[in-house]
Amino acid sequence: MEHVTVSEEPSAALMYHVERPVFNEGYIDSELLHRKKRTSKSLQRRIAEHLRCSSEKAKSVVFGFLPILTWLPSYPLKQYLFGDIVSGISTGVMQLPQGLAYAMLAAVPPVFGLYSSFYPVLLYTFFGTSKHISIGTFAVISLMIGGVAVREAPDSMFAVNGTNASQVVDFEARDARRVEVVVALTTLVGIIQLVLGLLRFGFLAIYLTEPLVRGFTTAAAVHVSVSQIKYLLGVHTARFNGPLSVVYSLDAVFRNIASTNVVTLIIGLVCTVFLYIIKDLNERFKKKLPIPIPGEIIVVIVSTGISYGMVMSENYGVEVVGKIPTGLLPPKIPDFSVFPNLFPDAFAISVVGFSIAISLAKTFALKHGYSVDGNQELIALGLCNFMSSFFHTFVVTASMSRSLVQESTGGHTEIAGLLASILVLLVVVAIGFVFQPLPTTVLAAIIMVNLLGMFKQLKDIPALWRTSKIELAIWLVSFFASVLLGLDYGLVVAMGFAILTVIYRTQCPKNALLGQIPDTGLYFDVDEYEEAEECSGIKIFQSNTSIYFANSDLYVSALKAKVRPNKQMDHVYTNGQMNENHTESDSEDDFFLQRLTPIHTIILDFTPVNFIDSVGAKCIKSVSQQLLFPKKTLEDRLVRSGLIH
């Protein structure tokens, strides 16, 4: 009978005294526990039960597929509506310039960024489970898309007078082909995400560990910044893709730096400084400001007005956005013939996009006390990308900066995102043409200032150095591989390295002998803590890994190395042989009855062990006999004692 008492002396530390019998496995299995009888179901019966339809099951499926049905009927107008309206307008105002800017990263005309800021956001309202993330264009995903578009439709394919990329390029034909490639890529990404969601692969994001994602996005920020330097300076260079594209891009910019457009540079620098100041003010006074100062839309409106009034495109050679058609384009079926070439890129983009969205969604859900469904988020993103692709959009995911604005300005539900999409729609339908004189250097400034948050992730390096060297290695490999090899190859290398670290952790675990802290029931590593003292004749061995076929031999070797008697204990024997301290006067019986080792008990602490497979179990069983009663040593002693010949 287990008896527990608690010391209640106020001056003494709280102590537990536990008394109970010692049980063995046989007694527990035969007397204490009895397994429940389970009747196995046939495969046919299980399929029939799974496919059986009932009103409750149908309702559950519909509500799960359309989460809006669970919260919209009980939407509290008085409490939530005002906050959602303010949040929707603030997010929409921010989404307009970002949509125009990130379309440049995706290598498509700016108007397609506006389309991508409307259709997917509208759809997510019905299918998404997060109340606070802002779906739409995002720098990292846009850059990955642009890399694919440039690879599949390079400038050299559209040279008017030959194949030399330096000759005149038919930009209209090039952009049209890149739009076709990007739309097909978006369709394929949507299909992949939708299939993964239906197959319940929402757990996939856990394999993209946080250090990997943060290193990857920081590298993406480097790629994005480098790609925008030419727009900031007003120089014309080719767009590079693949390994060392960052190096080639910088080299091309510096080679053409003498042709910098001074007016373009001044506009870009002024906008960058202004946006940085506004961002800093919003951060410092976010508790006092009812809504963030919309610095981006202010810059867009003012610079567009100045550019239009001074005719900067013609008088000063400043590159502008150009033609923005009014209204929405009719739907069009994507070009399925390019799917085979796009599949690897589509899979990488779908996984990265989902990982970014689900990490943001879980962050806000934890903060506000609700839950998000990873599988439904995959389905929602898949539907947003797949259905929107027929209306000329590119791949979207959650945006960190816009999501923070949507949450901080009082957004409570997906209604805020819906209102933001309606604001974008009004601009596209009614006044999209107004932004035609907008200098592209302004969009470059918007992009680069929005990357500051990603560059702050460099602070992870000293933090990880103090907490986990392995996670630091993952971060650094992810960053440098993605910078040097490109985002696609870099992601593959980073994921491969992350998997290798898992193998490394099982192959190189921390092994320790535990000792007791005097006058306590606490046990710690004797090599690490001075107060930890080993109990006489007892070895407590701990290894922080599971024991299975890949590391069972290593576990046994570490165990033998740790529990081998030290020199202070070897004054009577050495490796099973008598040493100089043994004299002829010692009787053979006394010698034979001596312990082969001063250790009488070995305790294996399995607290950190998650599982043991059959190979590991056999190794543990075998080594227990070798350590406590070594056969060879016993035979040697029997021979020397004359009991066997």
C-alpha positions in Angstrom: 0.0 0.0 0.0 1.4 3.3 -1.0 1.6 5.9 1.8 2.5 9.5 1.2 3.0 12.1 3.9 3.8 15.8 3.5 5.9 17.8 5.9 4.0 20.8 7.0 6.7 22.5 9.1 6.7 26.1 7.9 10.4 26.5 8.5 11.4 23.3 6.6 11.4 22.7 2.9 8.3 20.9 1.6 9.1 17.2 1.5 7.3 14.1 0.4 7.8 10.6 2.0 6.7 7.7 -0.2 6.4 4.1 0.9 5.2 1.4 -1.4 6.0 -2.2 -2.2 8.5 -3.1 -4.9 6.7 -4.5 -8.0 8.1 -6.5 -10.9 6.8 -6.8 -14.4 5.4 -10.2 -14.0 3.3 -9.3 -11.0 2.1 -6.1 -12.7 1.0 -7.9 -15.8 -0.6 -10.8 -14.1 -2.2 -9.3 -11.0 -2.5 -5.5 -11.3 -3.3 -4.9 -14.9 -5.5 -6.7 -17.4 -5.7 -5.7 -21.0 -9.1 -4.7 -22.4 -10.5 -7.2 -24.9 -10.7 -5.6 -28.4 -12.5 -7.1 -31.3 -10.7 -6.4 -34.5 -12.8 -4.9 -37.3 -12.4 -6.1 -40.9 -11.1 -3.7 -43.5 -14.5 -3.7 -45.2 -16.3 -2.7 -42.0 -13.8 0.1 -41.2 -14.3 1.5 -44.7 -18.1 1.3 -44.4 -18.0 3.1 -41.0 -15.8 5.8 -42.4 -18.0 6.4 -45.4 -21.3 6.1 -43.5 -23.1 9.4 -43.6 -25.2 10.9 -40.8 -26.6 14.3 -40.2 -24.1 15.0 -37.4 -21.2 13.8 -39.6 -22.3 15.8 -42.6 -22.7 18.9 -40.4 -19.2 18.4 -38.9 -17.7 18.0 -42.4 -19.4 21.2 -43.7 -18.5 23.2 -40.7 -14.9 22.0 -40.8 -14.6 22.8 -44.5 -16.3 26.2 -44.1 -15.2 27.6 -40.7 -17.0 30.9 -41.4 -20.3 29.0 -40.6 -19.1 28.4 -37.0 -18.5 32.1 -36.1 -20.5 34.3 -38.5 -24.0 33.5 -37.1 -22.9 34.6 -33.7 -20.8 37.5 -34.8 -21.1 40.3 -32.1 -21.7 43.4 -34.2 -21.4 46.0 -31.4 -18.2 44.5 -29.9 -16.3 43.6 -33.1 -17.6 45.5 -36.1 -15.8 48.9 -35.4 -12.5 47.2 -34.7 -12.8 45.0 -37.8 -13.6 48.1 -40.0 -10.6 50.1 -38.7 -8.4 47.1 -39.0 -9.6 46.2 -42.5 -9.0 49.8 -43.8 -5.5 50.0 -42.2 -4.5 46.6 -43.6 -6.0 47.4 -47.1 -4.2 50.7 -47.2 -1.0 48.8 -46.5 -1.8 46.0 -48.9 -2.1 48.3 -51.9 1.5 49.4 -52.2 2.9 46.1 -51.1 0.9 44.3 -53.8 2.3 46.7 -56.4 5.8 46.3 -55.0 5.9 42.5 -54.6 4.7 42.0 -58.1 8.1 43.4 -59.2 9.7 40.6 -57.1 7.5 38.0 -58.9 8.7 39.4 -62.3 5.1 40.3 -63.4 3.5 43.7 -64.1 2.3 45.5 -60.9 -1.4 45.1 -61.5 -1.1 41.4 -60.9 0.0 42.2 -57.4 -3.4 43.9 -56.9 -5.2 40.9 -58.2 -3.3 38.8 -55.8 -4.3 41.1 -53.0 -8.0 40.7 -53.7 -9.1 37.2 -54.8 -7.1 35.1 -52.3 -8.0 37.4 -49.4 -11.7 37.2 -50.2 -11.5 33.4 -50.3 -9.6 33.0 -47.1 -12.5 34.7 -45.2 -14.6 31.6 -45.9 -12.1 28.8 -45.6 -9.4 30.0 -43.1 -9.3 29.3 -39.3 -7.0 32.2 -38.2 -8.7 35.4 -37.2 -5.7 37.6 -37.4 -3.3 36.7 -40.3 -3.4 38.8 -43.4 -3.3 36.7 -46.5 -1.8 38.2 -49.7 1.6 38.9 -51.3 4.8 38.3 -49.4 8.4 39.1 -50.2 9.9 35.7 -49.8 7.3 33.8 -51.8 7.3 36.5 -54.5 11.0 36.3 -54.9 10.8 32.5 -55.3 8.1 32.9 -57.9 10.2 35.5 -59.7 13.1 33.1 -59.9 11.0 30.5 -61.6 9.5 33.1 -64.0 12.9 34.4 -65.1 14.2 30.9 -65.5 11.3 29.8 -67.7 11.0 33.0 -69.7 14.4 34.8 -69.7 15.0 38.0 -71.6 17.1 36.1 -74.2 13.9 34.4 -75.4 12.4 37.7 -76.5 15.3 39.5 -78.1 14.0 41.3 -81.1 17.1 41.1 -83.3 18.6 37.8 -82.1 19.4 35.8 -79.0 21.8 38.2 -77.4 20.2 39.3 -74.1 21.9 42.8 -74.5 19.8 43.5 -77.6 16.3 45.0 -77.6 13.8 42.9 -75.7 10.1 42.6 -76.5 9.0 43.4 -73.0 5.3 43.0 -73.7 5.7 39.4 -75.0 8.1 38.6 -72.2 5.8 39.8 -69.5 2.8 37.9 -71.0 4.8 34.7 -71.0 6.0 35.2 -67.4 2.4 35.8 -66.3 1.4 32.5 -67.9 4.3 30.7 -66.1 3.5 32.3 -62.8 -0.3 31.6 -63.1 0.5 27.9 -63.9 2.9 27.7 -60.9 0.2 29.2 -58.7 -2.3 26.6 -59.9 0.2 23.8 -59.2 1.0 25.1 -55.7 -2.7 25.3 -54.9 -3.2 21.7 -56.0 -0.3 20.5 -53.9 -1.5 22.3 -50.8 -5.0 21.2 -51.3 -4.0 17.5 -51.7 -1.7 17.7 -48.7 -4.5 19.2 -46.6 -7.0 16.5 -47.6 -4.5 13.8 -46.8 -4.0 15.4 -43.3 -0.4 16.4 -43.9 -0.7 19.6 -41.8 2.1 18.2 -39.6 4.5 18.7 -42.5 5.5 22.1 -41.2 7.1 20.7 -38.1 10.0 19.4 -40.2 10.8 23.0 -41.1 12.2 23.9 -37.7 12.1 27.5 -36.5 15.9 28.1 -36.9 15.7 26.7 -40.4 12.8 29.0 -41.4 14.3 32.1 -39.8 17.7 31.5 -41.4 16.0 30.9 -44.8 13.8 34.0 -44.6 16.8 36.1 -43.6 18.7 34.8 -46.6 15.6 35.6 -48.7 15.8 39.2 -47.3 19.3 39.4 -48.6 18.2 38.2 -52.1 15.3 40.7 -52.1 17.5 43.6 -51.0 20.1 42.9 -53.7 17.4 42.6 -56.4 16.0 46.0 -55.5 19.3 47.9 -55.6 19.0 48.4 -59.4 15.6 49.9 -59.0 16.8 52.2 -56.3 19.7 53.4 -58.5 17.8 53.4 -61.7 20.2 51.2 -63.6 19.3 48.5 -66.0 20.7 45.0 -65.5 19.7 41.5 -66.2 17.9 39.5 -63.5 19.9 36.5 -62.3 18.7 33.2 -60.9 20.3 30.1 -59.4 23.6 29.6 -57.5 25.6 32.7 -56.8 22.8 34.9 -58.2 23.5 37.4 -55.4 27.1 37.7 -56.4 26.2 38.1 -60.1 23.5 40.7 -59.4 25.9 42.8 -57.3 28.6 42.5 -59.9 26.1 43.7 -62.6 25.0 46.7 -60.5 28.6 47.8 -59.8 29.5 47.5 -63.4 26.7 49.8 -64.4 26.8 52.1 -61.4 28.1 54.9 -63.6 24.8 55.0 -65.3 22.9 55.7 -62.1 19.9 58.0 -62.5 20.5 60.7 -59.8 16.8 61.8 -59.7 15.7 58.1 -59.2 18.3 57.7 -56.4 17.2 60.8 -54.6 13.5 59.8 -54.7 14.4 56.3 -53.5 16.6 57.5 -50.6 14.0 60.2 -49.5 11.2 57.6 -49.5 13.4 55.0 -47.6 14.3 57.5 -44.9 10.7 58.7 -44.6 9.4 55.1 -44.4 12.0 54.2 -41.8 11.1 57.2 -39.6 7.4 56.4 -39.9 8.0 52.7 -39.0 10.1 53.7 -36.0 7.4 56.1 -34.8 4.7 53.5 -35.2 6.8 51.1 -33.1 7.6 53.6 -30.4 4.1 55.0 -30.0 2.0 51.9 -30.9 0.2 52.1 -27.6 -0.8 55.7 -28.0 -1.6 55.7 -31.7 -5.2 54.5 -32.5 -4.0 53.2 -35.8 -0.5 53.1 -37.3 0.5 56.0 -39.5 0.1 54.7 -43.1 3.5 55.7 -44.3 3.5 53.5 -47.4 0.3 54.8 -48.9 1.4 58.4 -48.1 4.6 57.8 -50.0 2.8 56.3 -52.9 0.2 59.1 -53.2 2.8 61.9 -52.8 5.4 60.4 -55.1 2.7 59.6 -57.8 1.5 63.2 -57.7 5.0 64.7 -58.0 5.9 62.3 -60.7 2.7 63.1 -62.7 3.1 66.8 -62.2 6.8 67.0 -63.2 6.4 64.3 -65.9 9.5 62.6 -64.4 9.3 59.6 -66.8 9.9 61.8 -69.9 11.9 64.8 -68.4 14.2 62.9 -66.0 14.2 59.3 -67.3 12.7 58.0 -64.1 11.2 54.5 -64.6 7.5 54.3 -63.6 5.0 51.5 -63.1 3.3 52.1 -66.4 0.0 50.9 -67.7 -2.4 49.6 -65.1 -5.7 48.4 -66.8 -8.9 49.4 -65.1 -11.2 46.6 -63.9 -10.7 42.9 -63.5 -9.6 40.5 -66.2 -11.8 37.6 -67.3 -10.9 34.1 -66.0 -8.5 32.0 -68.0 -7.4 28.4 -67.9 -3.7 28.1 -66.9 -1.1 26.5 -69.3 -0.9 23.0 -68.0 1.9 22.1 -70.4 4.6 23.7 -68.1 3.6 21.7 -65.0 6.4 19.1 -65.3 9.1 21.8 -65.3 7.5 23.6 -62.3 6.7 20.7 -59.9 9.9 20.8 -57.8 9.6 24.6 -57.4 5.8 24.4 -56.7 6.4 21.8 -53.9 9.1 24.0 -52.2 6.9 27.1 -52.5 3.8 25.3 -51.2 5.7 24.0 -48.1 7.4 27.3 -47.4 4.2 29.3 -47.8 2.3 27.0 -45.5 5.0 27.1 -42.9 5.1 30.9 -42.8 1.3 31.0 -42.6 0.8 28.4 -39.9 3.6 29.8 -37.7 2.0 33.2 -37.7 -1.5 31.7 -37.2 -0.4 29.7 -34.2 1.3 32.7 -32.7 -1.8 34.8 -32.8 -4.1 31.9 -31.8 -1.9 31.3 -28.7 -2.0 35.0 -27.8 -5.8 35.4 -28.2 -6.9 32.0 -26.8 -8.3 30.1 -29.8 -7.1 27.2 -31.9 -6.2 26.9 -35.6 -6.4 23.7 -37.6 -3.2 23.0 -39.6 -4.9 20.7 -42.1 -7.7 23.2 -42.7 -5.1 26.0 -43.2 -3.5 23.9 -45.9 -6.8 23.4 -47.6 -7.6 27.1 -47.3 -4.3 28.2 -48.8 -4.7 25.5 -51.5 -8.1 26.8 -52.4 -7.0 30.4 -52.3 -4.1 29.8 -54.7 -5.9 27.3 -57.0 -9.1 29.1 -57.5 -7.5 32.6 -57.7 -5.0 31.4 -60.3 -7.8 31.3 -62.9 -8.1 35.1 -62.3 -4.4 35.9 -63.0 -2.9 35.9 -59.4 0.4 34.6 -58.1 1.1 32.5 -54.9 0.1 34.1 -51.6 0.7 33.4 -48.0 0.5 35.3 -44.7 2.4 38.6 -44.4 4.1 39.2 -41.1 4.0 43.0 -41.3 0.3 43.2 -42.4 -0.8 40.6 -39.9 0.7 42.6 -37.1 -1.1 45.7 -38.3 -4.4 43.8 -38.6 -4.1 42.5 -35.1 -2.8 45.7 -33.5 -5.5 47.9 -35.0 -8.3 46.0 -33.4 -9.1 43.2 -35.8 -11.1 40.4 -34.2 -12.2 38.2 -37.1 -11.7 37.4 -40.8 -14.1 40.3 -41.5 -11.1 42.6 -41.3 -9.4 40.7 -44.2 -12.6 40.8 -46.2 -12.9 44.6 -45.9 -9.2 45.0 -46.9 -9.9 42.9 -50.1 -12.9 45.1 -50.9 -10.7 48.2 -50.6 -8.2 46.7 -53.0 -11.1 45.9 -55.4 -12.3 49.5 -55.4 -8.9 50.7 -56.3 -8.5 48.1 -59.1 -12.0 48.8 -60.6 -12.1 52.6 -60.2 -8.8 54.3 -59.8 -6.0 51.8 -60.6 -4.9 54.0 -63.5 -3.9 56.8 -61.0 -0.8 54.8 -60.0 0.6 54.6 -63.5 3.1 57.5 -62.9 4.4 55.9 -59.7 8.2 55.6 -59.8 9.4 52.0 -59.3 12.2 53.3 -57.0 9.4 54.1 -54.5 8.2 50.4 -54.6 11.9 49.4 -54.1 12.0 51.6 -51.0 8.8 50.1 -49.6 10.2 46.6 -50.1 13.5 47.3 -48.5 12.1 49.0 -45.4 9.7 46.1 -44.9 12.6 43.7 -44.8 14.0 45.3 -41.6 12.1 42.9 -39.5 13.7 40.0 -41.3 17.2 41.3 -40.9 16.5 41.6 -37.1 16.5 37.8 -37.1 20.3 38.1 -37.2 20.0 38.6 -33.5 19.2 34.9 -33.3 22.9 34.0 -33.8 24.2 35.1 -30.3 21.0 33.8 -28.7 21.4 30.4 -30.2 25.1 30.4 -29.4 24.1 30.5 -25.8 21.3 28.0 -25.9 21.9 25.4 -28.6 24.9 25.1 -30.9 23.1 22.5 -33.1 20.2 24.9 -33.8 22.8 27.6 -34.5 24.4 25.3 -37.0 21.0 24.8 -38.7 20.4 28.6 -38.8 23.8 29.3 -40.3 23.6 26.4 -42.9 20.1 27.5 -43.9 21.2 31.1 -44.3 24.5 30.6 -46.2 23.2 27.8 -48.4 20.2 29.9 -49.4 22.3 33.0 -50.0 24.9 31.3 -52.1 22.9 28.5 -53.8 19.6 30.2 -54.2 16.4 29.8 -52.3 15.4 26.5 -54.0 18.6 24.6 -53.5 19.3 26.3 -50.2 16.0 25.0 -48.8 16.9 21.5 -49.9 20.3 21.7 -48.3 18.9 23.2 -45.1 16.3 20.5 -44.7 18.9 17.8 -45.4 21.2 19.2 -42.8 18.3 19.5 -40.2 17.6 15.8 -40.7 21.3 15.0 -40.2 21.3 16.9 -36.9 18.5 14.6 -35.7 20.7 11.6 -36.6 23.6 13.3 -34.9 21.6 13.8 -31.7 20.9 10.0 -31.5 24.5 9.0 -32.5 26.2 11.5 -30.2 24.0 11.9 -27.1 25.1 13.2 -23.7 26.1 10.3 -21.4 26.4 10.9 -17.7 26.8 9.2 -14.4 24.4 10.6 -11.9 25.2 11.4 -8.3 23.1 12.4 -5.4 23.1 15.9 -4.0 23.5 15.4 -0.2 20.4 15.5 1.9 18.1 15.6 -1.1 16.5 13.2 -3.6 18.1 15.0 -6.5 20.5 13.4 -8.9 22.8 15.3 -11.3 25.8 14.7 -13.5 28.9 14.0 -11.3 31.2 15.4 -14.0 29.3 18.7 -14.2 28.4 19.5 -10.6 30.7 19.5 -7.6 27.9 18.7 -5.1 26.9 15.5 -6.9 28.3 12.4 -5.1 28.0 8.8 -6.4 26.5 6.3 -4.0 28.9 3.6 -2.9 28.7 0.5 -5.1 26.0 2.0 -7.3 26.3 3.5 -10.8 23.4 5.5 -12.2 23.8 5.8 -16.0 21.8 8.2 -18.1 21.9 8.8 -21.9 19.6 11.4 -23.4 18.5 9.4 -26.4 16.3 6.6 -27.5 17.9 3.1 -27.9 17.4 1.5 -31.3 19.3 -0.4 -34.0 21.3 2.7 -35.1 22.8 3.5 -31.8 22.4 0.5 -29.5 26.1 -0.4 -29.8 27.1 3.1 -29.0 24.9 3.1 -26.0 26.5 -0.2 -24.7 30.0 1.2 -25.3 29.2 4.4 -23.4 27.7 2.4 -20.6 30.7 0.1 -20.2 33.0 3.1 -20.3 31.1 5.0 -17.7 30.6 2.1 -15.2 34.2 0.7 -15.4 35.8 0.9 -11.9 38.3 3.6 -11.4 41.9 3.3 -10.2 41.0 3.9 -6.6 38.8 0.8 -6.7 41.4 -1.4 -8.5 43.7 -2.0 -5.5 42.7 -5.7 -5.3 42.3 -6.5 -9.0 43.1 -5.2 -12.4 41.1 -6.5 -15.4 40.2 -9.6 -13.4 43.8 -10.4 -12.5 45.4 -10.2 -9.0 47.7 -7.2 -8.7 50.7 -6.7 -6.4 48.5 -6.0 -3.4 47.4 -9.6 -3.3 49.7 -11.8 -1.2 50.3 -15.5 -0.9 48.7 -15.5 2.5 45.4 -14.7 1.1 43.3 -17.8 1.0 42.0 -19.0 -2.3 38.5 -19.1 -0.9 38.7 -15.5 0.2 40.0 -14.5 -3.2 37.3 -16.4 -5.0 34.6 -14.9 -2.9 35.7 -11.4 -3.5 33.5 -9.4 -5.9 34.7 -9.2 -9.4 33.9 -5.5 -9.2 33.2 -3.1 -6.3 30.0 -2.1 -8.1 27.0 -4.2 -6.9 24.2 -2.3 -8.6 23.9 -0.5 -12.0 20.8 1.6 -12.5 19.9 2.7 -16.0 17.9 5.9 -16.0 15.5 5.7 -18.8 13.8 9.1 -18.1 15.0 10.7 -21.4 14.4 7.5 -23.4 11.4 7.7 -25.7 11.5 4.1 -27.1 13.6 1.0 -27.3 13.4 -1.4 -30.2 14.1 -5.1 -30.2 17.7 -4.7 -31.1 18.2 -2.2 -28.2 16.4 -4.5 -25.8 18.7 -7.4 -26.7 21.8 -5.3 -26.2 20.6 -4.1 -22.8 19.8 -7.7 -21.7 23.2 -8.9 -23.0 25.3 -6.2 -21.4 23.6 -6.6 -18.0 25.3 -10.0 -17.7 28.6 -8.9 -19.0 28.9 -6.0 -16.6 27.8 -7.6 -13.4 29.1 -11.1 -13.9 31.8 -11.2 -16.7 32.1 -14.8 -17.9 35.8 -14.7 -18.9 36.9 -13.1 -15.7 35.0 -15.7 -13.7 36.6 -18.5 -15.6 40.0 -17.1 -15.0 39.4 -16.9 -11.3 38.1 -20.4 -11.1 41.1 -21.7 -12.9 43.5 -19.9 -10.6 41.7 -21.1 -7.6 42.1 -24.7 -8.8 38.4 -25.4 -8.8 38.4 -26.1 -12.6 41.2 -27.2 -14.9 
